Amino acid sequence: MSMDTQAKESFFIYEVFSQKNVSSSFVHQFSLLAPNAEVALAMARENFLRREPCFNLWVVKRDDIHGLAPEDRPLLERLDNKSYRETKGYGDLQARWRTHKEKYEEQQQKRATSGS
């Protein structure tokens, strides 16, 4: 086994995630190559903290990250219809109220003029 092959087998790819403050979520920053998690964390801290401050830092071995295959993603769709829980219909509420109010006022004026 060559020295280059040994080095590739003893190093792992780690993904680095950071959190800006207590209330923010973790964001993926970059990948790095390291022999173990402790070295990966030291390298991430050294490289990332020079650029910007952060509250927390994670390193995760790429092999330990598991996701859904593209053909399995339809399994994430909701089985029940609970669209009534979503707030998507309230964005134009003021405009709709204004329209109804104007129609109502027009009707009242027509009644007032025709009734006199």
C-alpha positions as CSV (number, residue, x, y, z in Angstrom):
1,M,0.0,0.0,0.0
2,S,1.4,3.4,-1.0
3,M,1.8,6.2,1.5
4,D,-0.8,8.3,-0.4
5,T,-3.4,5.5,-0.1
6,Q,-2.7,5.1,3.6
7,A,-3.2,8.8,4.2
8,K,-6.5,8.8,2.3
9,E,-7.7,5.8,4.4
10,S,-6.7,7.3,7.7
11,F,-8.3,10.8,7.1
12,F,-12.1,11.4,7.0
13,I,-14.2,14.2,5.6
14,Y,-15.9,16.3,8.2
15,E,-18.7,18.8,7.7
16,V,-18.6,22.0,9.8
17,F,-21.7,23.7,11.1
18,S,-21.9,26.9,13.1
19,Q,-24.5,28.8,15.2
20,K,-24.2,32.6,15.3
21,N,-26.1,33.0,18.6
22,V,-28.3,31.1,21.0
23,S,-31.5,31.6,19.0
24,S,-30.2,31.0,15.5
25,S,-30.1,27.7,13.8
26,F,-27.0,25.8,12.7
27,V,-25.7,26.6,9.2
28,H,-23.3,24.5,7.1
29,Q,-20.0,26.3,6.5
30,F,-17.5,24.1,4.8
31,S,-15.9,20.6,4.7
32,L,-12.4,19.6,5.9
33,L,-10.2,16.6,6.0
34,A,-9.0,15.3,9.4
35,P,-7.9,12.1,11.1
36,N,-10.4,12.3,13.9
37,A,-13.2,14.5,15.4
38,E,-10.9,16.3,17.9
39,V,-8.5,17.4,15.1
40,A,-11.4,18.4,12.9
41,L,-12.9,20.6,15.6
42,A,-9.5,22.3,16.3
43,M,-9.1,22.9,12.5
44,A,-12.7,24.2,12.2
45,R,-12.2,26.5,15.2
46,E,-8.9,27.8,13.8
47,N,-10.2,28.4,10.3
48,F,-13.7,29.6,11.0
49,L,-13.3,31.8,14.1
50,R,-10.7,34.0,12.3
51,R,-13.5,35.1,10.0
52,E,-16.5,35.7,12.2
53,P,-17.6,35.1,15.8
54,C,-20.0,32.3,16.6
55,F,-21.8,30.8,19.6
56,N,-21.4,27.1,18.8
57,L,-19.5,24.9,16.3
58,W,-20.2,21.3,15.2
59,V,-18.1,18.9,13.2
60,V,-19.8,15.8,11.8
61,K,-18.2,13.0,9.9
62,R,-19.7,13.0,6.4
63,D,-20.2,9.2,6.6
64,D,-22.5,9.7,9.7
65,I,-24.9,12.0,7.9
66,H,-27.8,10.1,6.4
67,G,-30.5,11.5,4.2
68,L,-33.5,10.3,2.1
69,A,-32.9,9.1,-1.4
70,P,-34.7,11.1,-4.1
71,E,-37.2,8.2,-4.6
72,D,-38.1,8.3,-0.9
73,R,-38.9,12.0,-0.7
74,P,-42.6,11.6,-1.6
75,L,-42.8,9.8,1.8
76,L,-42.5,13.2,3.4
77,E,-45.7,14.5,2.0
78,R,-48.6,14.9,4.4
79,L,-51.2,12.2,4.4
80,D,-53.9,14.3,5.9
81,N,-55.4,17.6,4.7
82,K,-54.7,20.1,7.4
83,S,-54.4,23.1,5.2
84,Y,-56.8,24.9,7.5
85,R,-53.9,25.2,10.0
86,E,-51.8,27.2,7.5
87,T,-51.9,31.0,7.6
88,K,-51.5,31.5,3.9
89,G,-55.0,33.1,3.5
90,Y,-54.4,36.1,5.8
91,G,-51.8,38.1,3.8
92,D,-54.4,40.2,2.0
93,L,-57.0,40.4,4.7
94,Q,-56.9,44.2,5.0
95,A,-57.4,44.7,1.3
96,R,-60.4,42.3,1.3
97,W,-62.0,44.0,4.3
98,R,-61.5,47.4,2.5
99,T,-63.2,46.1,-0.6
100,H,-66.2,44.7,1.4
101,K,-66.4,47.9,3.3
102,E,-66.5,50.0,0.2
103,K,-69.2,47.8,-1.4
104,Y,-71.2,48.1,1.8
105,E,-70.9,51.9,1.9
106,E,-71.9,52.1,-1.8
107,Q,-75.0,50.0,-1.1
108,Q,-75.9,52.2,1.9
109,Q,-75.5,55.3,-0.3
110,K,-77.7,53.8,-3.0
111,R,-80.4,52.9,-0.4
112,A,-80.2,56.4,1.1
113,T,-80.6,58.1,-2.3
114,S,-83.3,55.8,-3.6
115,G,-85.2,55.8,-0.3
116,S,-85.4,59.6,0.0
